[in-house]
Amino acid sequence: MKRMVLFTIGPTHSGKSSFARKLEQELEQVVVLDQDLQAEFLNAHYEKLVPQTGPNLLKFMLSETLLRYAIEKTAYHLILCNSNIYLAPRQQLLERFFPSEQFVRVFVYFDVPEATLLARIEQTLRDTKLFRDPNFTYEELLQSQLPQIDPPSSDEADYLLTVNGMTNFKQLIEEINEIIQKECSL
């Protein structure tokens, strides 16, 4: 019995969270694991424990705990909704948690033009509670992400789907549902 794991890949404000929420609403056996929600939770309830510098190891530990639980204790298809923009960590996640014998691996790459991302940031109503530094902005995040993006290649996953500024989410959800119907059984 194979399950699907879907990685969203792209910078801030590219549509990853909106897409993941729509996909979860449309498909019954799907659950979203969103690191932004985990960061907000930790910052709101465990501010004293959140590291002030360096990697947010607490967030990564919480994410891994939720991921392990979802893999071991549920039969859901999984959506890893975070930037996933770096090649090495993507590969490590696949190797550690998602063997090809057990998972159909789908990447959805959000290749949205910078001008579109900046316009979305300018209009955003999203809170910055997920940032450890309350003065950090989404524009600063975007500028730090853009030069570091490792675009996914078709040999990294079983399926690579690309979203641009004009992609129809409904059509994309139908395509993912077809992949599930063809490749998975729950």
C-alpha positions as CSV (number, residue, x, y, z in Angstrom):
1,M,0.0,0.0,0.0
2,K,1.7,3.2,-1.2
3,R,0.9,6.7,0.1
4,M,1.7,10.0,-1.4
5,V,4.0,12.5,0.1
6,L,3.9,16.0,-1.6
7,F,6.6,18.6,-1.0
8,T,5.7,22.2,-1.7
9,I,8.8,24.0,-3.0
10,G,9.2,27.7,-3.3
11,P,9.8,31.0,-1.6
12,T,7.5,32.9,0.7
13,H,4.2,34.1,-0.7
14,S,4.4,31.8,-3.7
15,G,1.1,30.1,-2.8
16,K,2.3,27.0,-1.0
17,S,0.1,27.3,2.0
18,S,-3.0,28.4,0.1
19,F,-2.5,25.5,-2.3
20,A,-1.9,23.0,0.5
21,R,-5.1,24.1,2.4
22,K,-7.2,23.8,-0.8
23,L,-5.7,20.3,-1.5
24,E,-6.5,19.2,2.0
25,Q,-10.1,20.5,1.7
26,E,-10.6,18.8,-1.6
27,L,-9.1,15.4,-0.9
28,E,-10.2,13.4,2.1
29,Q,-7.2,11.3,2.9
30,V,-4.7,14.2,3.0
31,V,-3.1,16.0,5.9
32,V,-0.9,19.1,5.8
33,L,2.2,19.5,8.0
34,D,3.0,23.2,7.9
35,Q,6.2,24.5,9.6
36,D,4.9,28.1,9.6
37,L,2.0,26.9,12.0
38,Q,4.5,25.1,14.2
39,A,6.8,28.2,14.3
40,E,3.8,30.4,15.2
41,F,2.7,28.0,18.0
42,L,6.2,27.9,19.5
43,N,6.6,31.6,19.3
44,A,3.2,32.2,20.9
45,H,3.4,29.5,23.7
46,Y,7.1,28.7,24.2
47,E,8.9,31.9,23.4
48,K,11.5,31.4,26.1
49,L,12.4,28.0,24.7
50,V,12.8,29.1,21.1
51,P,16.5,29.6,20.2
52,Q,17.3,33.3,19.6
53,T,20.1,32.6,17.1
54,G,21.0,29.9,14.7
55,P,18.7,27.2,13.4
56,N,15.4,26.8,15.1
57,L,16.1,23.3,16.4
58,L,12.9,23.3,18.5
59,K,10.8,23.9,15.4
60,F,12.6,21.2,13.5
61,M,12.2,18.7,16.4
62,L,8.4,19.5,16.6
63,S,8.1,19.1,12.8
64,E,9.9,15.7,13.0
65,T,7.7,14.5,15.8
66,L,4.5,15.4,13.9
67,L,6.0,13.8,10.7
68,R,6.9,10.6,12.4
69,Y,3.4,10.4,14.0
70,A,1.7,11.0,10.7
71,I,3.8,8.3,9.0
72,E,3.6,5.7,11.7
73,K,0.1,6.2,13.2
74,T,-2.0,7.4,10.2
75,A,-2.8,6.3,6.7
76,Y,-3.0,9.8,5.4
77,H,-1.2,11.1,2.3
78,L,1.1,13.9,3.5
79,I,1.8,17.4,2.4
80,L,5.0,18.9,3.7
81,C,4.2,22.6,3.4
82,N,7.4,24.5,3.9
83,S,9.8,26.2,1.5
84,N,11.9,23.0,0.8
85,I,14.1,25.2,-1.4
86,Y,17.4,23.5,-0.5
87,L,18.4,20.4,-2.4
88,A,20.3,18.6,0.4
89,P,17.6,18.8,3.0
90,R,15.0,17.6,0.5
91,Q,17.1,14.6,-0.3
92,Q,17.7,13.9,3.3
93,L,13.9,14.0,4.1
94,L,13.2,11.6,1.2
95,E,15.9,9.2,2.3
96,R,15.0,9.2,6.0
97,F,11.3,9.1,5.8
98,F,9.9,8.4,2.4
99,P,11.3,5.3,0.7
100,S,10.0,4.8,-2.9
101,E,8.6,1.4,-2.0
102,Q,6.2,3.0,0.4
103,F,5.6,6.5,-1.0
104,V,4.8,8.1,-4.3
105,R,6.9,11.3,-4.1
106,V,5.4,14.4,-5.6
107,F,7.1,17.8,-5.8
108,V,5.1,20.9,-6.5
109,Y,7.4,23.7,-7.4
110,F,6.1,27.2,-7.1
111,D,8.1,29.1,-9.7
112,V,6.5,32.5,-9.3
113,P,8.1,35.7,-10.7
114,E,9.8,37.9,-8.1
115,A,7.6,40.9,-9.1
116,T,4.5,38.8,-8.3
117,L,5.9,37.7,-5.0
118,L,6.8,41.3,-4.0
119,A,3.3,42.5,-5.0
120,R,1.8,39.7,-2.8
121,I,4.0,40.7,0.1
122,E,3.0,44.3,-0.3
123,Q,-0.7,43.3,0.0
124,T,-0.3,40.5,2.6
125,L,-2.4,40.3,5.7
126,R,-0.3,37.4,7.0
127,D,1.1,38.0,10.5
128,T,4.8,37.8,11.1
129,K,4.3,35.8,14.3
130,L,6.3,32.9,12.8
131,F,9.5,35.0,12.8
132,R,11.7,34.9,15.9
133,D,12.6,38.6,15.3
134,P,9.4,40.7,15.4
135,N,11.1,43.3,13.1
136,F,11.9,40.8,10.4
137,T,9.8,41.2,7.3
138,Y,8.5,39.0,4.5
139,E,10.4,41.1,2.0
140,E,13.7,40.4,3.9
141,L,12.8,36.7,4.0
142,L,12.2,36.7,0.2
143,Q,15.4,38.5,-0.5
144,S,17.3,35.9,1.6
145,Q,15.6,33.0,-0.1
146,L,15.8,33.9,-3.8
147,P,19.5,33.5,-4.3
148,Q,19.5,30.2,-2.5
149,I,16.7,28.3,-4.3
150,D,17.7,24.9,-5.7
151,P,14.9,24.3,-8.2
152,P,13.9,20.7,-8.1
153,S,14.7,18.4,-11.0
154,S,12.5,15.6,-12.4
155,D,14.9,12.9,-11.2
156,E,14.3,13.9,-7.5
157,A,10.7,12.7,-7.3
158,D,8.2,10.5,-9.0
159,Y,6.3,13.5,-10.2
160,L,7.4,17.2,-10.6
161,L,4.6,19.7,-11.1
162,T,5.3,23.4,-11.6
163,V,3.1,26.3,-10.5
164,N,3.6,29.7,-12.1
165,G,1.7,32.9,-11.4
166,M,-1.1,31.7,-13.7
167,T,-1.6,28.1,-12.6
168,N,-5.1,27.0,-11.9
169,F,-5.2,25.3,-8.5
170,K,-8.4,23.4,-9.3
171,Q,-6.7,21.7,-12.3
172,L,-3.6,21.0,-10.3
173,I,-5.6,19.4,-7.5
174,E,-7.3,17.2,-10.1
175,E,-3.9,16.2,-11.4
176,I,-2.7,15.2,-7.9
177,N,-6.0,13.3,-7.3
178,E,-5.3,11.4,-10.5
179,I,-1.8,10.5,-9.3
180,I,-3.3,9.2,-6.0
181,Q,-5.9,7.2,-7.9
182,K,-3.3,5.7,-10.2
183,E,-0.4,5.1,-7.8
184,C,-1.8,4.8,-4.3
185,S,-4.3,2.7,-2.3
186,L,-5.5,3.4,1.2
